[in-house]
Structures are given as structure tokens and as C-alpha cells.
Amino acid sequence: MTLTERLRDLQYRLEYATLRFIVGAIRLMPLPTATRFSARWWRRLAPIVSPKRHKRALANLAIAFPEKSDAERKAICMAHWENLGRVMAETMQIDRLIANPECIKIADAELFGRYSNKLGAAVGVSLHMGNWEITIWPFVEANANPAGVYRTVTNPYVDNYLRQQRKDLFPGGLFGRGNVGGHDDSQKTARVLTDFVRKGGRLGLVCDLYDRTGIEVPFFGQPARTQAIGVMIARRVGSRIWMSRCRRIGTGSEFEIDIKELRVPRTANQANDVRWAVTEMQKQFEVWVRELPEQWMWSNRRWS
């Protein structure tokens, strides 16, 4: 190992130790206390510590809600920071959260129940709303052994820890987006995901971020490049798509998950089929965001 590699490894270990210290402190608190504490400080500090993301959130709100006043948009922005603070604390206690079945309810249980014992291959698509970490819960409840796609972290110690923290939500494993076997190869990732679903797997993806290689479809009336991999996989293998949203109830750690089925057409024109389905997905996401704007992650990049 060269000196540069040793120094990088030391940096990674220090970052990991810092993360474990913060996680340990949060886990010393009861979950309601931890979420209140985290929400309060995220509201105060996020606009100062991350001014670029704060500015982006306000700009995104101006695109989505031009009819609202600056004060109304700022209020939504500050509430969204609070929600992210709660999500951070909940993520550090995710095992305790999902161990309490009373905290998570499926709003469309009757609809999903008709298929829960005969899901077959399936793709779940969701958005960064409420606590999006648990939108996969219906698949978990159905013993469907779901897998997920996540953005890998450069620090290998942190990356491995985060994967371990989510193992009960994704018993089928986690695929690093754009990274399979340590190689940055998005096409290889797509092939691996397609093969997984083709063999009867259930896959969860979050599909509300800007994707420079994605399909441009309307979102709040503006063109937004959108990840289409979930739709492409579903069309290719003939699987169902379940759109889901996690709604926070009040300001505590209680949630309802909304589910809607999206049927992907399979005509002779593959490009049109995929574009139609991605457009319909984003239409539903927009409806959900309009209903609860304070629970969506406005600080993410969505428009170019």
C-alpha cells in the first residue's frame, strides 16, 4: 500500500468513526426524542451549512408553485428541512422503527393484498417523500424478498455499514447504482437488474431525481430528465410496476404507504411505450407532491 493509499484509508476510517459516534449518540435517545432533536437542528442549520441546496430548494419550489408567495414557498422549504432531519434520525434507528408494526400501515392494503401471494416479478418505484427508506415495506410484508438500488458511497467502510443497516428492508440485497463488482459500468448494472427481475425478483427504485441520460418528460409543467430503467426492465420482462409513496402522519414516526399499479404497454413501439409509462409515473408523483409538498425533498436536483 502506497503512502497515498494509506492516507486515504486513514481518512476513510476517521469518517467512519465519526459516523458511528453520531449514530451511537442518536441511538441513545428514544426515537421520538431523536427525531424532534434532529428536525429542530436541520431546520436551523441546513440553510446555513448547505446554502447551495437551500437555494436549489427555493428555486425548485418557484418552478413548481409560481402562484405561491415567497413566504409560502419558504415555509414549505423549512418544513422540508425538518422532514429530512426526522428521516436522518429514523435512518439511524431503522431497525427499531420497522420492528414496530403499528408505525407503518399500507393505505391500499386491499389492492395490494390481491397480489401479495402471487406477485411474480415486480418493480417498485417511489419518490423522496415522507421517509422513502420504508416505501419498500409492502414487499417486505408480503415476504417478497425485495432488493433495492442505491447510490454507492466512496468510503468503503461507510458504504458497508449503510448496506448492513438496510438488510432487513432489502433482504434480497442492494445493488449499487452504476457500480457492480467495483466497476463503474451503468450498462452492466442495467443488465444485472434486468436479469434479477426476469428471474422473479422484486426490485425497488427511487425515480424522482434528475438523470442526465434519462427520458425528458413533464414534471410540474417543465421538462425533466427522468430515470427510465425501472420501466424499461418491467416492459422487457413483462413484470408489474407498483408506484408507492410514504406519507408521514403528523410529525412523528408513523407512516402510511400509498400504492398504485402502473401497467406498461407492450406495443411494437418500445420507445413510445417507455415514454408513456415514465410520463404517467411522473404525473402520479406530481399529484402526490402537490398534496404534501413539505414532505418531498426539494433540495434534490430535478430540473436541468
N, C-alpha and C positions, 0 to 999 in steps of 0.2 A: 504494500500500500504506500503510495507516494505521500509526501507531506501535504499536498493539496487535498488529497482524498481523506487523510486523517483529520485535517481541519474541518472539512465538510462534514465528516462523520461526527465530530465533536459538536458542531453546530446543530446537527440533527438531534443528537442526544440531549442537548440543552433545551431545545424546543420541545422535545417530547417530555422531558422532566417538568418543564413549565406547564404544559398542558395537563399532565397528571396532577400537579399541585392544584390547579384551578378546578379540575374535575373533582378532586378529593374534597375541596372546600365546599363546592356546590352540593356534593352528596352528603355532607354533614347536616345539611338543612332538610327539613321536611319539604316535599315537593311544592306545596302552596307558598311556603316562605321563599323558597329559591326562585320561583317564577315571579313573584312580586318584586323581589330584590333585583333580579336581572332586568325585568321590564322597566323599572324606575331608572336604572343606570343607563340602559340602552337609550332611553328617551333623552336623557340629559347629555350623554357623551357621544353617541353615534354621529350627530350632525357636526360635532367638533373634531372628532378623531377621523371621520371619513367624510370630509366636505364634498369630495367628488361624487360619492354615491348619494349623498343628501341632495346635491344639486341635480343629479340624474333623476332621482325620485320625483322631485318637484317638476322637472321638465316632462317626465312621463305622464304625470298627473295632468299637466296642462294640455297634453295631446289627447288624453282620454276624456277629460272633463273640461272643455273650454268654456262651458256655460257656468261653471262654478267660480266663485271669487277666490282671490289669492288666499284669504283667511281659511276658506273651506278646504282648499287643497292642502294647505299647511297642516290643518288639523288631521286630515287623513294621513299625511306623511308622518306626523309624530306618532299617531296611533299604530302605523305600520312598524315603526321602530320598536314600539312597546311589544308588539306581537313577536317580532324577531328575538327580542330579549327573552320572552317566555319560551320560544322554541329552543333557544340555546340551552336554557336550564333543563328543559324537558329532555333534550337530546342526551344530556349528561346523566339523566336518570331514566332513560328509556326503558330499561328492564323493569323498573318499579311501576312505570306508567302502564305498560301493556300487561303487567301481572294483575291489574285491577280491571276486570271485565266491565265493571259499571262505568268506567271512564269513556268507553268507546262504543258507540251504537251505530248500526247500519240503518240509515233512514229508509232505504228501499229494500229492506230485508226480504219482502215477499217476492220482488222481482228477481233478486239475486238467488234466493232460495230455490227457485225453479230450476236453476242450472248448477247449484253448488255441488251436487253429487255427480254431475255429468258435464263438467266444464270443458273437457278436452283441452286442446292447445288454446292459449289465450294470451292477449296482450292488454295490460292495464296502462292507461295514460292518465296523468294527473298534472296539476299545476301547483306552483308555490303558494299555497293558501292554507290558513289555519296552521296546523302542524303537518306538513306534507310528508314527513317521515312515516306517518302511520296510515297513509291512503292505501297502502298495500294490505291493510288489515283484513278486508273481506276474503282475500285469497288465503291468508293465514288461518282464519276461522274455518274455511272450507277444507283445511288440510291439503291445500293445493300445492304445497312445497314451492312457493314462488321464488324467483331470482330477481335481482334488480340491476340497474345500470347506474353507476355513479362516476363522478369526476375524480380521478385519482389525485392523491396528494404527493408532491415531490418527496417529502420527508418519509422514508420507508417505515420508520417506527410509528409515526403518527398515522400513516395510511393503514398499517396493520391493526393498530388499536381501534380506529374508526370502523374497520370491517368487522372486528370482533364484537364491537358494541351493537352492531346491527344484525348479528347472526340469527336472533330469534324472529326478527321481522322478515328476513330473507333466508330461510333455511335452505333454499336451492342454490345459494351463493350470490356473489356480487361480481359483476363484470365491470372492469374499469373502462370508461369510455375512451376510445382511441388508444387503449393500451392493453394488449393481450400478450401474455408471456414476456412482458418487459419491453415490447416493441411498440412504438407509436405508429400504428397502422389502422386507420379508421375502416378501410375496406375489409381487412381481416376481422376486425371487431364485428362488422355487419354480418359477415359470413358465419361467425361463431354464434351470434344471437339468432340468426335465421335457423341454423341447424338445431339450436336449443328448443325453439318453439316448434319446429317441424316434428321433433321427436316427442311432442306432447307437453313441452314445458310451459310454464306461466311466467311471463316477464313483465316487470313494472318499469315504466319510464316517466320522467318528468319532461313535459313537452311545451313549455311556455317561455323559453329563452330564445334570444336572437341566435340564429345559426347561419353563418356566412355562406354555407353550402346548401342551406335549406331551400324550401319552396316559398316563394313570396305570395302570401295570402293576406286578406284584410284582417286587421285587428283594431278595434275601435276606429274603423274608417280609414286607417293608414296601412300601407303595405308593410308587412313584417315577415322577414325570412324565418321560416319555421322548420324545425326538425321533422323529417318525414319518415324516419327509419321504422317507427312503430307501425305506421300504416302500411309501408312497403312490405314489411315482414308479414303482417296479417293478410294482406292481399295475396302474397306469394304462396303462403302455406294454407290459406283458407281458414284462418283462426278467427275467433271473436275478438272484438275490441271493446273493453269496458272503460269508459271515461269516469273518473272519480274526482271528488272534491272533499277535502276535510274542512269542516266548519267548526270553529271554536265556539262553544256555548258560554256566553258571558266572558269573564276574564280569567277563569280558572282553567284547569287541565281536563276539561270534559269536551268531548267531540262527537259530532255526527258526520258520517260519511255518506255523501250522495253518490249514486251510481246511475249511469245511463249507458245503454248499449249503442254502439255505433257500427252499423253494418257497411262494410266496404264493398262497393260494386266490383264485379269482375267481368267487365266487357272486353271487347277486342282492343280498346284503347287504354293501356295501362297508365299512361301519364295522366289522362283525364280522370281516371278512377282515383288515383292517389291524390291529385289536386282537390277533387271534390271532397274526399274524406278529411283531408287536412283542413280544408276550409270549414267544414261542418264542425270539426273538433274545436277550432278556434272560436267559432260562433258561440258554442256552448261555454267555453272558457270565459268569453266576454260577458255572457249573461251572468255567470257565477261571480265574476269580479265586480260587476255593477251592483250586485246585491250586497256584497260585503267588501267594499274597496279597502277598508282598513286592515283586512286580513291577507291581502296579496302583497308580494314582495316587489314594490315599486322601484326599489333601488337596483334591481337587476336590469341589464340591458335587454330591451325588447325591440326597439326600432333602430334602424341604422342612423 
